[in-house]
């Protein structure tokens, strides 16, 4: 609960942030409480059909050194095991927090 105190309307107003008035205007579309975890997995909600034999359209301009690739892979594997990242079947996506 205490981590959400810094995200309250009172703290936003007290900070003098100019976005406060706009945020209050659209408060009806903002949740009152920020969820502590991801919503339940609802399965595949869309699919992307690729032509047989086609390849990914997104490629890196410069390959990363192996140690950086391993560090990134280890980071996302840890996040996946913690339930913060979901696997995507889309060939055009990145891990999603």
N, CA, C and O atoms as a GROMACS GRO file, in nm:
protein
  388
    1UNK      N    1   0.081  -0.120   0.000
    1UNK     CA    2   0.000   0.000   0.000
    1UNK      C    3   0.086   0.126   0.000
    1UNK      O    4   0.052   0.226  -0.064
    2UNK      N    5   0.198   0.121   0.072
    2UNK     CA    6   0.278   0.243   0.083
    2UNK      C    7   0.343   0.282  -0.050
    2UNK      O    8   0.369   0.400  -0.074
    3UNK      N    9   0.368   0.183  -0.136
    3UNK     CA   10   0.430   0.219  -0.265
    3UNK      C   11   0.332   0.294  -0.355
    3UNK      O   12   0.374   0.363  -0.448
    4UNK      N   13   0.202   0.280  -0.329
    4UNK     CA   14   0.103   0.351  -0.409
    4UNK      C   15   0.076   0.491  -0.357
    4UNK      O   16   0.013   0.572  -0.425
    5UNK      N   17   0.124   0.522  -0.236
    5UNK     CA   18   0.100   0.654  -0.178
    5UNK      C   19   0.162   0.764  -0.264
    5UNK      O   20   0.106   0.873  -0.275
    6UNK      N   21   0.276   0.736  -0.325
    6UNK     CA   22   0.342   0.836  -0.410
    6UNK      C   23   0.268   0.856  -0.541
    6UNK      O   24   0.299   0.949  -0.616
    7UNK      N   25   0.170   0.770  -0.570
    7UNK     CA   26   0.095   0.780  -0.694
    7UNK      C   27  -0.047   0.830  -0.670
    7UNK      O   28  -0.134   0.816  -0.756
    8UNK      N   29  -0.072   0.888  -0.553
    8UNK     CA   30  -0.207   0.935  -0.520
    8UNK      C   31  -0.233   1.072  -0.582
    8UNK      O   32  -0.140   1.141  -0.623
    9UNK      N   33  -0.363   1.109  -0.587
    9UNK     CA   34  -0.400   1.241  -0.639
    9UNK      C   35  -0.339   1.351  -0.553
    9UNK      O   36  -0.294   1.453  -0.605
   10UNK      N   37  -0.338   1.329  -0.421
   10UNK     CA   38  -0.285   1.431  -0.330
   10UNK      C   39  -0.136   1.454  -0.355
   10UNK      O   40  -0.091   1.569  -0.358
   11UNK      N   41  -0.060   1.346  -0.371
   11UNK     CA   42   0.084   1.362  -0.394
   11UNK      C   43   0.111   1.426  -0.530
   11UNK      O   44   0.206   1.502  -0.545
   12UNK      N   45   0.029   1.394  -0.630
   12UNK     CA   46   0.046   1.455  -0.762
   12UNK      C   47   0.017   1.605  -0.756
   12UNK      O   48   0.089   1.685  -0.816
   13UNK      N   49  -0.088   1.642  -0.684
   13UNK     CA   50  -0.123   1.784  -0.670
   13UNK      C   51  -0.015   1.858  -0.591
   13UNK      O   52   0.024   1.969  -0.628
   14UNK      N   53   0.031   1.797  -0.482
   14UNK     CA   54   0.132   1.860  -0.397
   14UNK      C   55   0.265   1.879  -0.470
   14UNK      O   56   0.341   1.970  -0.438
   15UNK      N   57   0.294   1.793  -0.568
   15UNK     CA   58   0.421   1.803  -0.639
   15UNK      C   59   0.424   1.922  -0.734
   15UNK      O   60   0.531   1.961  -0.782
   16UNK      N   61   0.307   1.980  -0.762
   16UNK     CA   62   0.302   2.093  -0.854
   16UNK      C   63   0.313   2.051  -0.999
   16UNK      O   64   0.338   2.134  -1.086
   17UNK      N   65   0.296   1.924  -1.026
   17UNK     CA   66   0.306   1.872  -1.161
   17UNK      C   67   0.194   1.931  -1.247
   17UNK      O   68   0.078   1.924  -1.209
   18UNK      N   69   0.228   1.990  -1.362
   18UNK     CA   70   0.126   2.054  -1.446
   18UNK      C   71   0.026   1.955  -1.508
   18UNK      O   72  -0.076   1.997  -1.561
   19UNK      N   73   0.055   1.828  -1.502
   19UNK     CA   74  -0.037   1.729  -1.559
   19UNK      C   75  -0.155   1.701  -1.467
   19UNK      O   76  -0.251   1.637  -1.508
   20UNK      N   77  -0.149   1.749  -1.342
   20UNK     CA   78  -0.254   1.719  -1.244
   20UNK      C   79  -0.393   1.753  -1.296
   20UNK      O   80  -0.483   1.670  -1.287
   21UNK      N   81  -0.412   1.873  -1.349
   21UNK     CA   82  -0.545   1.915  -1.394
   21UNK      C   83  -0.596   1.825  -1.507
   21UNK      O   84  -0.713   1.787  -1.508
   22UNK      N   85  -0.509   1.793  -1.601
   22UNK     CA   86  -0.549   1.705  -1.712
   22UNK      C   87  -0.580   1.565  -1.661
   22UNK      O   88  -0.677   1.502  -1.704
   23UNK      N   89  -0.497   1.516  -1.569
   23UNK     CA   90  -0.520   1.382  -1.513
   23UNK      C   91  -0.653   1.377  -1.439
   23UNK      O   92  -0.725   1.277  -1.449
   24UNK      N   93  -0.687   1.481  -1.364
   24UNK     CA   94  -0.815   1.484  -1.292
   24UNK      C   95  -0.933   1.490  -1.390
   24UNK      O   96  -1.039   1.433  -1.364
   25UNK      N   97  -0.914   1.558  -1.502
   25UNK     CA   98  -1.019   1.569  -1.602
   25UNK      C   99  -1.055   1.431  -1.658
   25UNK      O  100  -1.171   1.403  -1.689
   26UNK      N  101  -0.954   1.345  -1.671
   26UNK     CA  102  -0.976   1.212  -1.727
   26UNK      C  103  -0.967   1.103  -1.619
   26UNK      O  104  -0.934   0.988  -1.650
   27UNK      N  105  -0.996   1.137  -1.496
   27UNK     CA  106  -0.986   1.042  -1.385
   27UNK      C  107  -1.082   0.924  -1.400
   27UNK      O  108  -1.056   0.816  -1.347
   28UNK      N  109  -1.191   0.944  -1.472
   28UNK     CA  110  -1.289   0.836  -1.486
   28UNK      C  111  -1.236   0.718  -1.567
   28UNK      O  112  -1.294   0.609  -1.560
   29UNK      N  113  -1.129   0.736  -1.644
   29UNK     CA  114  -1.073   0.624  -1.720
   29UNK      C  115  -0.949   0.566  -1.654
   29UNK      O  116  -0.889   0.472  -1.707
   30UNK      N  117  -0.909   0.620  -1.539
   30UNK     CA  118  -0.794   0.570  -1.465
   30UNK      C  119  -0.843   0.481  -1.351
   30UNK      O  120  -0.944   0.513  -1.288
   31UNK      N  121  -0.773   0.371  -1.324
   31UNK     CA  122  -0.816   0.287  -1.211
   31UNK      C  123  -0.788   0.357  -1.078
   31UNK      O  124  -0.693   0.434  -1.066
   32UNK      N  125  -0.872   0.329  -0.978
   32UNK     CA  126  -0.850   0.386  -0.846
   32UNK      C  127  -0.729   0.324  -0.779
   32UNK      O  128  -0.656   0.391  -0.706
   33UNK      N  129  -0.708   0.196  -0.804
   33UNK     CA  130  -0.593   0.126  -0.748
   33UNK      C  131  -0.518   0.058  -0.861
   33UNK      O  132  -0.578  -0.001  -0.951
   34UNK      N  133  -0.387   0.067  -0.856
   34UNK     CA  134  -0.303   0.001  -0.955
   34UNK      C  135  -0.287  -0.144  -0.913
   34UNK      O  136  -0.247  -0.170  -0.799
   35UNK      N  137  -0.316  -0.241  -1.000
   35UNK     CA  138  -0.304  -0.382  -0.961
   35UNK      C  139  -0.159  -0.418  -0.931
   35UNK      O  140  -0.066  -0.367  -0.993
   36UNK      N  141  -0.141  -0.508  -0.835
   36UNK     CA  142  -0.007  -0.550  -0.794
   36UNK      C  143   0.048  -0.659  -0.884
   36UNK      O  144   0.167  -0.691  -0.877
   37UNK      N  145  -0.036  -0.718  -0.970
   37UNK     CA  146   0.010  -0.825  -1.057
   37UNK      C  147  -0.060  -0.817  -1.192
   37UNK      O  148  -0.158  -0.744  -1.209
   38UNK      N  149  -0.009  -0.894  -1.286
   38UNK     CA  150  -0.068  -0.897  -1.420
   38UNK      C  151  -0.204  -0.965  -1.416
   38UNK      O  152  -0.227  -1.051  -1.330
   39UNK      N  153  -0.294  -0.930  -1.505
   39UNK     CA  154  -0.423  -1.000  -1.511
   39UNK      C  155  -0.403  -1.145  -1.555
   39UNK      O  156  -0.298  -1.180  -1.611
   40UNK      N  157  -0.502  -1.228  -1.531
   40UNK     CA  158  -0.494  -1.369  -1.569
   40UNK      C  159  -0.477  -1.382  -1.721
   40UNK      O  160  -0.532  -1.302  -1.797
   41UNK      N  161  -0.401  -1.481  -1.762
   41UNK     CA  162  -0.378  -1.504  -1.905
   41UNK      C  163  -0.509  -1.550  -1.968
   41UNK      O  164  -0.572  -1.644  -1.921
   42UNK      N  165  -0.549  -1.484  -2.075
   42UNK     CA  166  -0.674  -1.517  -2.144
   42UNK      C  167  -0.650  -1.597  -2.271
   42UNK      O  168  -0.741  -1.614  -2.352
   43UNK      N  169  -0.530  -1.646  -2.289
   43UNK     CA  170  -0.499  -1.725  -2.407
   43UNK      C  171  -0.474  -1.636  -2.528
   43UNK      O  172  -0.459  -1.514  -2.515
   44UNK      N  173  -0.471  -1.695  -2.644
   44UNK     CA  174  -0.446  -1.622  -2.768
   44UNK      C  175  -0.570  -1.542  -2.804
   44UNK      O  176  -0.679  -1.597  -2.819
   45UNK      N  177  -0.553  -1.411  -2.818
   45UNK     CA  178  -0.665  -1.325  -2.854
   45UNK      C  179  -0.657  -1.281  -2.999
   45UNK      O  180  -0.752  -1.224  -3.054
   46UNK      N  181  -0.543  -1.307  -3.061
   46UNK     CA  182  -0.528  -1.280  -3.204
   46UNK      C  183  -0.414  -1.367  -3.256
   46UNK      O  184  -0.330  -1.413  -3.178
   47UNK      N  185  -0.410  -1.388  -3.381
   47UNK     CA  186  -0.303  -1.463  -3.443
   47UNK      C  187  -0.258  -1.390  -3.568
   47UNK      O  188  -0.338  -1.325  -3.637
   48UNK      N  189  -0.129  -1.402  -3.597
   48UNK     CA  190  -0.074  -1.341  -3.718
   48UNK      C  191  -0.037  -1.456  -3.811
   48UNK      O  192   0.051  -1.536  -3.779
   49UNK      N  193  -0.102  -1.463  -3.924
   49UNK     CA  194  -0.072  -1.568  -4.022
   49UNK      C  195   0.041  -1.521  -4.112
   49UNK      O  196   0.032  -1.415  -4.174
   50UNK      N  197   0.146  -1.600  -4.118
   50UNK     CA  198   0.259  -1.568  -4.204
   50UNK      C  199   0.255  -1.657  -4.327
   50UNK      O  200   0.210  -1.772  -4.321
   51UNK      N  201   0.303  -1.604  -4.436
   51UNK     CA  202   0.313  -1.684  -4.557
   51UNK      C  203   0.418  -1.792  -4.534
   51UNK      O  204   0.522  -1.763  -4.475
   52UNK      N  205   0.395  -1.916  -4.578
   52UNK     CA  206   0.494  -2.022  -4.559
   52UNK      C  207   0.629  -1.981  -4.615
   52UNK      O  208   0.639  -1.930  -4.727
   53UNK      N  209   0.733  -2.004  -4.537
   53UNK     CA  210   0.869  -1.973  -4.580
   53UNK      C  211   0.911  -1.829  -4.555
   53UNK      O  212   1.025  -1.793  -4.584
   54UNK      N  213   0.821  -1.745  -4.503
   54UNK     CA  214   0.858  -1.606  -4.477
   54UNK      C  215   0.943  -1.598  -4.351
   54UNK      O  216   0.940  -1.688  -4.267
   55UNK      N  217   1.019  -1.490  -4.339
   55UNK     CA  218   1.108  -1.470  -4.224
   55UNK      C  219   1.061  -1.350  -4.145
   55UNK      O  220   0.976  -1.272  -4.189
   56UNK      N  221   1.117  -1.336  -4.027
   56UNK     CA  222   1.086  -1.220  -3.944
   56UNK      C  223   1.122  -1.092  -4.020
   56UNK      O  224   1.222  -1.088  -4.092
   57UNK      N  225   1.041  -0.989  -4.003
   57UNK     CA  226   1.070  -0.865  -4.073
   57UNK      C  227   1.153  -0.769  -3.988
   57UNK      O  228   1.200  -0.667  -4.038
   58UNK      N  229   1.171  -0.801  -3.860
   58UNK     CA  230   1.247  -0.714  -3.772
   58UNK      C  231   1.381  -0.780  -3.743
   58UNK      O  232   1.386  -0.890  -3.689
   59UNK      N  233   1.488  -0.712  -3.780
   59UNK     CA  234   1.621  -0.764  -3.751
   59UNK      C  235   1.703  -0.653  -3.688
   59UNK      O  236   1.676  -0.534  -3.709
   60UNK      N  237   1.803  -0.691  -3.612
   60UNK     CA  238   1.890  -0.592  -3.550
   60UNK      C  239   1.987  -0.537  -3.654
   60UNK      O  240   2.036  -0.609  -3.741
   61UNK      N  241   2.013  -0.407  -3.643
   61UNK     CA  242   2.106  -0.346  -3.736
   61UNK      C  243   2.249  -0.390  -3.705
   61UNK      O  244   2.329  -0.416  -3.795
   62UNK      N  245   2.280  -0.398  -3.573
   62UNK     CA  246   2.412  -0.441  -3.530
   62UNK      C  247   2.394  -0.555  -3.430
   62UNK      O  248   2.318  -0.540  -3.334
   63UNK      N  249   2.461  -0.667  -3.450
   63UNK     CA  250   2.450  -0.776  -3.353
   63UNK      C  251   2.518  -0.737  -3.221
   63UNK      O  252   2.615  -0.661  -3.220
   64UNK      N  253   2.465  -0.788  -3.112
   64UNK     CA  254   2.522  -0.760  -2.980
   64UNK      C  255   2.630  -0.862  -2.948
   64UNK      O  256   2.627  -0.974  -2.998
   65UNK      N  257   2.727  -0.823  -2.864
   65UNK     CA  258   2.827  -0.921  -2.817
   65UNK      C  259   2.757  -1.032  -2.737
   65UNK      O  260   2.652  -1.009  -2.676
   66UNK      N  261   2.817  -1.151  -2.737
   66UNK     CA  262   2.755  -1.266  -2.670
   66UNK      C  263   2.724  -1.240  -2.523
   66UNK      O  264   2.619  -1.282  -2.474
   67UNK      N  265   2.814  -1.172  -2.452
   67UNK     CA  266   2.790  -1.149  -2.309
   67UNK      C  267   2.668  -1.060  -2.286
   67UNK      O  268   2.595  -1.079  -2.188
   68UNK      N  269   2.644  -0.964  -2.375
   68UNK     CA  270   2.526  -0.880  -2.362
   68UNK      C  271   2.398  -0.958  -2.395
   68UNK      O  272   2.296  -0.941  -2.328
   69UNK      N  273   2.404  -1.043  -2.497
   69UNK     CA  274   2.289  -1.126  -2.532
   69UNK      C  275   2.255  -1.218  -2.415
   69UNK      O  276   2.138  -1.234  -2.381
   70UNK      N  277   2.357  -1.278  -2.353
   70UNK     CA  278   2.334  -1.367  -2.239
   70UNK      C  279   2.274  -1.290  -2.122
   70UNK      O  280   2.182  -1.339  -2.057
   71UNK      N  281   2.324  -1.170  -2.095
   71UNK     CA  282   2.270  -1.089  -1.984
   71UNK      C  283   2.124  -1.054  -2.009
   71UNK      O  284   2.042  -1.059  -1.917
   72UNK      N  285   2.091  -1.017  -2.131
   72UNK     CA  286   1.952  -0.982  -2.166
   72UNK      C  287   1.863  -1.106  -2.154
   72UNK      O  288   1.754  -1.100  -2.098
   73UNK      N  289   1.910  -1.220  -2.209
   73UNK     CA  290   1.832  -1.343  -2.201
   73UNK      C  291   1.811  -1.386  -2.056
   73UNK      O  292   1.701  -1.428  -2.020
   74UNK      N  293   1.915  -1.377  -1.973
   74UNK     CA  294   1.903  -1.413  -1.832
   74UNK      C  295   1.804  -1.321  -1.760
   74UNK      O  296   1.724  -1.368  -1.678
   75UNK      N  297   1.809  -1.192  -1.791
   75UNK     CA  298   1.717  -1.096  -1.729
   75UNK      C  299   1.572  -1.133  -1.760
   75UNK      O  300   1.489  -1.142  -1.670
   76UNK      N  301   1.542  -1.154  -1.888
   76UNK     CA  302   1.404  -1.184  -1.926
   76UNK      C  303   1.360  -1.323  -1.880
   76UNK      O  304   1.241  -1.344  -1.853
   77UNK      N  305   1.451  -1.417  -1.869
   77UNK     CA  306   1.415  -1.548  -1.816
   77UNK      C  307   1.377  -1.536  -1.668
   77UNK      O  308   1.281  -1.598  -1.623
   78UNK      N  309   1.452  -1.455  -1.594
   78UNK     CA  310   1.417  -1.430  -1.454
   78UNK      C  311   1.282  -1.362  -1.440
   78UNK      O  312   1.203  -1.398  -1.352
   79UNK      N  313   1.255  -1.265  -1.526
   79UNK     CA  314   1.124  -1.196  -1.524
   79UNK      C  315   1.012  -1.293  -1.563
   79UNK      O  316   0.903  -1.286  -1.508
   80UNK      N  317   1.040  -1.383  -1.661
   80UNK     CA  318   0.938  -1.480  -1.702
   80UNK      C  319   0.905  -1.575  -1.587
   80UNK      O  320   0.788  -1.603  -1.562
   81UNK      N  321   1.008  -1.623  -1.518
   81UNK     CA  322   0.985  -1.714  -1.406
   81UNK      C  323   0.910  -1.645  -1.292
   81UNK      O  324   0.835  -1.709  -1.219
   82UNK      N  325   0.930  -1.514  -1.277
   82UNK     CA  326   0.860  -1.439  -1.173
   82UNK      C  327   0.718  -1.404  -1.214
   82UNK      O  328   0.639  -1.356  -1.132
   83UNK      N  329   0.684  -1.428  -1.341
   83UNK     CA  330   0.548  -1.399  -1.388
   83UNK      C  331   0.530  -1.257  -1.437
   83UNK      O  332   0.416  -1.214  -1.456
   84UNK      N  333   0.639  -1.184  -1.457
   84UNK     CA  334   0.630  -1.045  -1.502
   84UNK      C  335   0.633  -1.032  -1.654
   84UNK      O  336   0.600  -0.927  -1.708
   85UNK      N  337   0.673  -1.138  -1.724
   85UNK     CA  338   0.684  -1.136  -1.869
   85UNK      C  339   0.605  -1.254  -1.923
   85UNK      O  340   0.614  -1.365  -1.870
   86UNK      N  341   0.529  -1.230  -2.027
   86UNK     CA  342   0.453  -1.338  -2.090
   86UNK      C  343   0.515  -1.373  -2.224
   86UNK      O  344   0.565  -1.287  -2.296
   87UNK      N  345   0.509  -1.500  -2.256
   87UNK     CA  346   0.556  -1.548  -2.386
   87UNK      C  347   0.460  -1.500  -2.494
   87UNK      O  348   0.339  -1.499  -2.475
   88UNK      N  349   0.514  -1.459  -2.607
   88UNK     CA  350   0.431  -1.415  -2.718
   88UNK      C  351   0.454  -1.507  -2.836
   88UNK      O  352   0.567  -1.551  -2.861
   89UNK      N  353   0.347  -1.536  -2.909
   89UNK     CA  354   0.363  -1.620  -3.029
   89UNK      C  355   0.382  -1.534  -3.154
   89UNK      O  356   0.403  -1.588  -3.263
   90UNK      N  357   0.373  -1.403  -3.138
   90UNK     CA  358   0.389  -1.315  -3.253
   90UNK      C  359   0.536  -1.308  -3.293
   90UNK      O  360   0.622  -1.290  -3.207
   91UNK      N  361   0.568  -1.321  -3.421
   91UNK     CA  362   0.707  -1.311  -3.464
   91UNK      C  363   0.758  -1.168  -3.465
   91UNK      O  364   0.877  -1.144  -3.488
   92UNK      N  365   0.672  -1.072  -3.439
   92UNK     CA  366   0.710  -0.932  -3.446
   92UNK      C  367   0.711  -0.866  -3.309
   92UNK      O  368   0.708  -0.743  -3.300
   93UNK      N  369   0.716  -0.944  -3.203
   93UNK     CA  370   0.704  -0.885  -3.071
   93UNK      C  371   0.830  -0.902  -2.989
   93UNK      O  372   0.922  -0.975  -3.026
   94UNK      N  373   0.831  -0.832  -2.878
   94UNK     CA  374   0.935  -0.843  -2.778
   94UNK      C  375   0.868  -0.889  -2.650
   94UNK      O  376   0.746  -0.882  -2.639
   95UNK      N  377   0.946  -0.935  -2.552
   95UNK     CA  378   0.884  -0.969  -2.424
   95UNK      C  379   0.808  -0.849  -2.369
   95UNK      O  380   0.853  -0.736  -2.381
   96UNK      N  381   0.694  -0.875  -2.308
   96UNK     CA  382   0.608  -0.769  -2.260
   96UNK      C  383   0.598  -0.774  -2.109
   96UNK      O  384   0.568  -0.879  -2.052
   97UNK      N  385   0.623  -0.660  -2.044
   97UNK     CA  386   0.608  -0.653  -1.898
   97UNK      C  387   0.464  -0.631  -1.864
   97UNK      O  388   0.430  -0.622  -1.746
   0.00000   0.00000   0.00000
